[in-house]
Amino acid sequence: MTQQSTEPQTAAEDAGTGSRPPAGRSWLDRYFHISERGSTLGRELRGGITTFMAMAYILLLNPVLLSGKDAAGNSLAPAMVITATAAAAALTTLVMGMVGKVPLALAAGLSVSGVIGTQVIKEMTWPQAMGMCVIYGAVIMLLVVSGLREKIMNAIPMGLKHAITIGIGLFVTMIGLVKAGFVGIGNPGAPVTLGVGGHLAGWPVLAFCITVIAIFMLLARNIPGAILIGIAIGTVFSLVVTPIFGLGAKQWGLSTPKLPDSVTSQPDFGLLGKVEFGGFAELGAATVSMVVFTLVLAGFFDAMATIIAVGQEAKLADNLGRMPGLNKALLIDGAGGAIGGISGSSGQTVFIESASGVGEGARTGLSATVTGLLFGAALLFTPLAEIVPAQVASAALVVIGSMMMQNARHVDWKDRSIAIPVFLTVVLMPFTYSIVNGVAAGVISYCAIKLAQGKWREPGPLMWILTAVFIFNFAFIDVGH
């Protein structure tokens, strides 16, 4: 894709202004093109604060997603993960705001963290997993620079793109349900059960249910920051019942809710730079390649669609998705994978919650800069984040999954050539606990159906290449084992 100009004369940037920028503007206005984009300093500040409030839940969720033990039996300290998550989100969002100059905020991607926490660490140690993040970020940057990212995105049918989003939503929903204890692993007669052991029990599960219902009620009322407010309600409930009923680590597991001695603390950068690129010999080149491929898939499909969607909402992108600095934004998003790996928080990606700031009038990178600064300030408030039990934080995963289901309305369910691949993609991601399995099933079935219809040229060369790769993957590599 040809890089678009970031100069203020572009039609996309002037959309909605209808006049030349006023004389005597401040350096802040000139640098971020605030007047040219029809915004004001107040709107940018409100937009940045709103975006932070809408996505601050990632500080609570990422420790939950990365709470498992790696192949060596090691786990990550929640305080370290919170610090790493805040630091990486602050850095990448500041870069997007000050260099990309667009109202987009980044943080640890739910899909990437989900893949790492459920699949990658079964094969390797945490430092090696973070090394995979650095590699996948570099791969995405190369795809952007070479123009292949756009070609691959264009080769995948729109229906499958929607299916991938829906499937990832169900994938993170399943993670949330399992982490909360609302869904348990059963037996061959009932592989998945309601609750652990086939029934719901315990105050932590009730706290999860209260949080989920509270968030949905707030969303139905269009309350800003509904997810964060719902988590606060669930946390207060947990803080009340814990001392009354003598609950502890046996019931809560990862973190027992209790008031901290202080609301602030020194950031714990213990995960910073804990990255390894060696030690892959025993895993084999095929396994390592598929891990990287899985992470690229997890972080690949959301970013471009999210960037363009928010850009169109901000009237920076036209109907074809062209917007000033699109390649630059995609490049920064790819760099977020590497930055997240180095920080120890997993790959960073653009959050759709950026649209909430745009809804407040944000149109420039100043909004993202404000959001990044707030993530930086959050580094000092780790004790507040540690209050939230994993069961309460997991509720947000279920809510986000429900939001991603909205893409189902864009699928033509009457066209079997797309409906069947969409169905397979969507159901296999959560049922096999693997994003790559779902994408593979969708791509292979799509090409097979087109072949049966005598339309084998329609998928295009790249789809057939992906089909061959996935068939090799299923045939010779035990994916997601």
C-alpha positions in Angstrom: 0.0 0.0 0.0 1.3 3.4 -0.9 1.9 5.5 2.2 -0.6 8.3 2.5 0.5 11.8 3.3 0.1 13.1 6.8 0.1 16.8 5.7 -3.0 18.8 6.6 -4.0 19.5 3.0 -5.4 16.0 2.5 -9.1 15.8 1.9 -9.6 13.2 4.6 -8.0 15.4 7.2 -10.0 18.5 6.1 -13.3 16.6 6.2 -15.9 18.4 8.3 -13.9 21.6 8.7 -15.0 23.6 5.7 -12.5 26.4 6.4 -8.8 27.1 6.7 -7.1 26.8 10.1 -7.0 30.0 12.1 -3.8 32.0 12.3 -1.7 32.2 15.4 -2.2 28.6 16.3 -0.2 27.0 19.2 2.6 24.6 18.5 0.4 21.8 19.9 -2.3 22.6 17.3 0.2 22.8 14.5 1.9 19.5 15.4 -1.2 17.4 15.8 -3.2 19.3 13.1 -6.1 19.8 15.6 -7.8 22.6 13.7 -7.4 21.0 10.3 -9.2 17.9 11.5 -12.1 19.9 13.0 -11.2 19.3 16.6 -10.3 21.3 19.7 -7.9 20.9 22.6 -10.9 20.1 24.9 -12.2 17.4 22.7 -8.8 15.7 22.4 -8.4 15.7 26.1 -11.8 14.3 26.7 -11.3 11.7 24.0 -8.0 10.5 25.5 -9.5 10.2 29.0 -12.5 8.3 27.6 -10.4 5.9 25.6 -8.3 5.1 28.7 -11.4 4.5 30.8 -12.8 2.2 28.1 -9.7 0.0 27.9 -8.2 0.2 31.3 -9.7 -3.2 32.0 -6.7 -4.8 30.1 -4.6 -4.1 33.2 -6.8 -6.5 35.1 -7.4 -9.0 32.3 -3.9 -9.6 31.0 -2.6 -11.1 34.3 -5.6 -13.5 34.1 -4.8 -14.5 30.5 -1.1 -15.0 31.3 -1.8 -16.8 34.6 -0.8 -20.3 33.6 2.4 -22.3 34.1 4.9 -22.6 31.3 6.6 -25.8 30.1 9.1 -25.5 33.0 6.4 -25.1 35.6 7.0 -21.4 36.1 4.2 -18.7 36.5 4.3 -14.9 36.3 3.7 -12.7 39.3 0.5 -10.6 38.7 2.2 -7.4 39.9 4.9 -7.8 37.3 2.4 -8.5 34.5 0.3 -5.4 35.5 3.4 -3.2 35.4 4.5 -4.7 32.1 1.0 -4.3 30.6 0.8 -0.6 31.7 4.3 0.2 30.5 3.9 -1.4 27.1 0.5 0.2 26.5 1.9 3.6 27.5 4.9 3.4 25.2 3.1 2.0 22.1 0.1 4.4 22.5 2.5 7.4 22.9 4.3 6.4 19.8 1.0 6.0 17.9 -0.1 9.4 19.1 3.1 11.4 18.7 4.4 9.7 15.5 1.3 8.2 13.9 -0.7 11.3 14.9 -4.0 9.4 14.9 -6.5 8.7 17.8 -5.6 5.1 18.2 -4.6 3.4 21.5 -2.7 0.1 21.9 -2.4 -2.5 24.6 -1.9 -6.2 25.1 -4.1 -8.0 22.5 -6.6 -10.3 24.0 -6.2 -12.8 21.2 -2.4 -12.8 21.4 -2.4 -13.1 25.2 -5.0 -15.9 24.9 -2.9 -17.9 22.5 0.2 -17.4 24.6 -1.5 -18.3 27.9 -3.4 -21.4 26.5 -1.1 -22.8 23.8 2.4 -21.4 23.5 3.4 -21.9 27.1 2.7 -25.6 26.8 5.6 -25.8 24.5 8.2 -23.4 26.0 9.2 -21.1 28.8 7.8 -17.6 29.4 11.0 -15.9 28.2 10.9 -18.0 25.0 7.2 -17.1 24.5 8.0 -13.4 24.8 10.8 -14.1 22.2 8.1 -15.4 19.9 6.2 -12.1 20.4 9.3 -10.1 19.3 9.6 -12.4 16.2 6.0 -12.2 15.2 6.1 -8.4 15.6 9.1 -8.2 13.3 7.3 -10.5 10.8 4.2 -8.2 10.7 6.4 -5.2 10.2 8.1 -6.9 7.3 4.6 -7.7 5.9 3.6 -4.0 6.1 6.9 -2.7 4.5 6.7 -5.2 1.7 3.0 -4.6 1.0 2.1 -8.3 1.6 -0.1 -7.5 4.6 -2.5 -5.7 2.4 -2.4 -8.4 -0.3 -3.2 -11.1 2.2 -6.0 -9.1 3.8 -7.5 -8.5 0.3 -7.2 -12.2 -0.6 -9.3 -13.4 2.4 -13.0 -13.2 1.7 -14.9 -10.6 3.8 -17.1 -13.3 5.3 -14.0 -15.2 6.6 -12.7 -11.9 8.0 -15.9 -11.5 10.0 -15.7 -15.2 11.0 -12.2 -14.8 12.4 -13.4 -11.8 14.5 -16.4 -13.8 15.8 -14.3 -16.9 16.5 -11.7 -14.9 18.4 -14.6 -13.4 20.4 -15.9 -16.9 21.3 -12.3 -18.0 22.1 -11.7 -15.3 24.6 -15.2 -15.9 26.0 -14.4 -19.6 26.6 -11.2 -18.5 28.4 -13.2 -16.2 30.6 -15.7 -18.8 31.5 -13.1 -21.4 32.3 -10.9 -19.0 34.3 -14.0 -17.9 36.4 -15.0 -21.5 37.1 -18.3 -21.1 35.4 -17.4 -23.7 32.8 -15.4 -26.8 33.8 -13.6 -29.7 32.0 -15.8 -32.8 32.4 -15.4 -36.3 31.2 -15.8 -38.1 27.8 -19.5 -38.2 28.4 -19.7 -34.5 28.9 -16.4 -32.8 27.9 -17.6 -29.4 29.0 -19.8 -28.9 32.1 -21.5 -26.0 33.8 -19.2 -25.2 36.6 -16.3 -27.4 38.0 -17.6 -30.9 38.7 -20.9 -30.3 36.9 -22.4 -27.6 39.1 -21.9 -24.0 40.1 -20.6 -23.5 43.6 -18.8 -20.9 45.6 -18.7 -17.1 46.1 -16.1 -16.5 43.4 -18.5 -17.9 40.7 -21.3 -15.7 42.1 -19.0 -12.7 42.0 -18.3 -13.5 38.3 -22.1 -13.8 37.6 -22.8 -10.5 39.3 -20.1 -8.7 37.4 -21.2 -10.1 34.0 -24.9 -9.1 34.7 -23.8 -5.6 36.0 -21.8 -4.9 32.9 -24.5 -6.0 30.5 -27.0 -3.8 32.4 -24.7 -0.8 32.2 -24.1 -1.4 28.5 -27.8 -1.6 27.9 -28.1 1.8 29.5 -25.2 3.1 27.3 -23.2 4.1 30.4 -19.6 5.2 29.5 -17.0 2.9 31.0 -19.5 0.1 31.6 -16.9 -2.6 31.8 -14.7 -0.8 34.3 -17.7 0.1 36.5 -19.0 -3.4 36.4 -15.6 -4.8 37.4 -15.6 -2.3 40.3 -19.1 -3.5 41.4 -17.9 -7.1 41.3 -14.7 -6.2 43.2 -16.6 -4.4 46.0 -18.9 -7.5 46.3 -15.8 -9.7 46.6 -14.2 -7.5 49.2 -17.4 -7.7 51.3 -17.9 -11.5 51.2 -14.3 -12.5 51.6 -13.9 -11.6 55.3 -17.5 -12.4 56.2 -17.2 -16.0 55.0 -13.5 -16.5 55.6 -12.6 -17.0 52.0 -9.0 -17.3 51.0 -6.6 -18.6 48.3 -8.4 -22.0 48.3 -11.5 -20.3 47.0 -10.2 -17.4 44.9 -7.1 -19.1 43.5 -4.9 -16.5 41.7 -5.6 -13.5 43.9 -7.6 -13.0 47.1 -9.4 -9.7 47.1 -8.3 -7.5 50.0 -7.6 -3.8 50.6 -4.0 -2.9 50.1 -1.9 -1.1 52.7 -1.3 1.7 50.1 -2.9 2.6 46.8 0.4 3.3 45.2 3.7 1.4 44.9 6.9 1.4 42.9 6.5 -0.3 39.5 7.9 -3.9 39.3 9.8 -4.2 36.1 10.9 -7.7 36.8 9.8 -9.0 33.4 11.5 -6.3 31.3 14.0 -7.8 28.9 13.3 -11.4 30.0 13.3 -12.6 26.4 15.0 -15.7 25.0 15.6 -16.6 21.3 17.6 -19.7 22.0 16.6 -23.1 23.3 14.3 -23.8 20.3 16.4 -26.8 19.0 14.5 -29.3 21.2 11.2 -27.9 19.9 12.0 -28.3 16.3 11.8 -25.7 13.5 8.2 -26.9 12.5 6.8 -26.3 16.0 8.5 -22.9 16.3 7.3 -21.8 12.9 3.7 -22.8 13.7 3.9 -20.9 17.0 5.0 -17.7 15.1 2.4 -18.4 12.5 -0.3 -18.7 15.1 0.7 -15.4 16.8 0.8 -13.6 13.5 -2.7 -14.9 12.7 -3.9 -13.8 16.2 -2.5 -10.3 15.8 -2.8 -9.9 12.1 -6.5 -9.7 11.3 -7.8 -7.3 13.9 -5.4 -4.4 13.5 -6.1 -3.3 9.9 -9.9 -3.6 10.3 -9.8 -1.8 13.7 -7.6 1.0 12.4 -9.7 1.7 9.4 -13.0 1.4 11.4 -11.8 4.0 13.9 -10.4 6.1 11.1 -13.7 6.2 9.3 -15.5 7.0 12.6 -13.1 9.9 13.0 -13.6 11.0 9.3 -9.9 10.4 8.6 -10.5 7.5 6.2 -12.5 7.4 3.0 -14.9 4.6 1.8 -12.0 2.6 0.5 -10.2 2.6 3.8 -7.5 5.1 2.8 -6.4 7.4 5.5 -3.4 9.7 6.2 -0.5 7.7 7.7 -2.2 4.3 7.5 1.0 2.4 6.7 2.7 4.2 9.6 -0.1 3.2 11.9 0.1 -0.4 10.7 3.9 -0.4 11.2 3.6 0.9 14.8 1.0 -1.8 15.4 3.5 -4.4 14.2 6.2 -2.9 16.4 3.8 -3.3 19.3 4.3 -7.0 19.1 8.0 -6.7 19.6 7.6 -4.0 22.3 5.1 -6.2 24.2 7.5 -9.2 24.1 10.4 -7.1 25.4 8.2 -5.7 28.2 6.9 -9.2 29.2 3.2 -8.3 28.6 2.7 -10.1 25.2 2.0 -8.4 21.8 0.4 -5.0 21.7 -2.3 -4.1 19.2 -4.8 -1.4 18.4 -8.0 -1.5 20.5 -11.4 -0.9 19.1 -12.2 1.0 22.3 -10.3 3.9 20.6 -13.7 4.5 19.0 -15.1 5.7 22.3 -12.6 8.6 22.4 -13.5 9.4 18.8 -17.1 9.5 19.9 -16.1 12.2 22.3 -14.7 14.3 19.4 -11.1 13.1 19.2 -9.5 13.3 15.8 -5.8 13.5 16.3 -2.8 11.9 17.9 -3.1 14.2 20.9 -6.0 12.0 22.2 -3.8 8.9 22.0 -1.0 10.8 23.7 -3.3 11.6 26.6 -4.3 7.9 26.8 -0.6 6.8 26.8 0.2 9.3 29.6 -2.7 7.9 31.7 -1.4 4.3 31.2 2.0 5.6 32.3 0.4 7.0 35.5 -1.3 3.7 36.1 2.2 2.2 36.7 2.1 3.7 40.2 -1.3 2.2 41.1 -0.6 -1.6 40.8 -2.0 -2.3 44.3 -5.4 -1.1 43.1 -5.3 -3.5 40.2 -4.3 -6.4 42.4 -7.5 -6.1 44.4 -9.5 -7.4 41.5 -10.0 -11.2 41.7 -9.5 -13.2 38.5 -13.1 -14.3 38.5 -14.3 -10.7 38.4 -11.8 -9.7 35.7 -12.8 -12.7 33.6 -16.3 -11.3 33.3 -14.9 -8.7 30.9 -13.7 -11.4 28.5 -17.3 -12.7 28.2 -18.7 -9.2 27.6 -16.0 -8.5 24.9 -16.8 -11.8 23.3 -20.5 -10.8 23.0 -19.5 -7.5 21.4 -17.4 -9.3 18.8 -20.4 -11.5 17.9 -22.0 -8.5 16.3 -20.0 -9.2 13.1 -22.4 -12.2 12.5 -24.9 -9.8 11.0 -22.5 -9.1 8.1 -22.3 -12.8 7.0 -24.5 -13.9 4.1 -25.8 -17.1 5.7 -27.8 -18.1 2.6 -24.5 -18.5 0.6 -23.3 -21.9 1.6 -19.9 -21.3 0.0 -19.2 -18.8 2.7 -21.7 -19.8 5.5 -20.0 -23.3 5.9 -16.5 -21.9 6.2 -17.7 -19.2 8.6 -19.4 -21.8 10.7 -16.3 -24.1 10.9 -14.1 -21.1 11.7 -16.3 -19.8 14.5 -17.0 -23.1 16.3 -13.5 -24.6 16.1 -11.7 -21.7 17.7 -13.4 -22.1 21.1 -14.0 -25.9 20.9 -10.4 -26.7 20.1 -9.0 -23.8 22.2 -7.0 -22.7 19.1 -7.3 -19.7 16.8 -5.2 -21.2 14.1 -7.4 -24.4 14.0 -10.4 -22.3 13.3 -8.8 -20.2 10.6 -7.3 -23.3 9.0 -10.7 -25.0 8.8 -12.3 -22.0 7.3 -9.7 -21.5 4.6 -9.5 -25.1 3.6 -13.3 -25.6 3.5 -13.7 -22.4 1.5 -11.3 -23.5 -1.2 -12.7 -27.0 -1.2 -16.3 -25.7 -1.8 -15.1 -23.4 -4.5 -13.4 -26.3 -6.2 -16.6 -28.4 -6.0 -18.5 -25.5 -7.6 -16.1 -25.3 -10.4 -14.9 -21.9 -9.3 -11.4 -22.9 -8.2 -9.9 -19.7 -9.6 -12.0 -17.5 -7.4 -10.1 -17.9 -4.1 -6.9 -16.7 -5.7 -3.3 -18.0 -5.4 -2.7 -16.8 -1.8 -5.8 -18.6 -0.5 -4.6 -21.8 -2.2 -1.1 -21.3 -0.7 -2.7 -20.9 2.8 -4.7 -24.0 2.2 -1.6 -26.0 1.4 0.1 -24.7 4.5 -2.8 -25.5 6.7 -3.2 -29.1 5.3 0.5 -29.6 6.0 -0.1 -28.2 9.5 -3.0 -30.7 10.2 -1.2 -33.6 8.6 2.2 -33.4 10.2 2.0 -31.1 13.2 -0.1 -31.7 16.3 -1.6 -28.3 16.5 -2.8 -27.0 19.9 -1.8 -30.2 21.7 
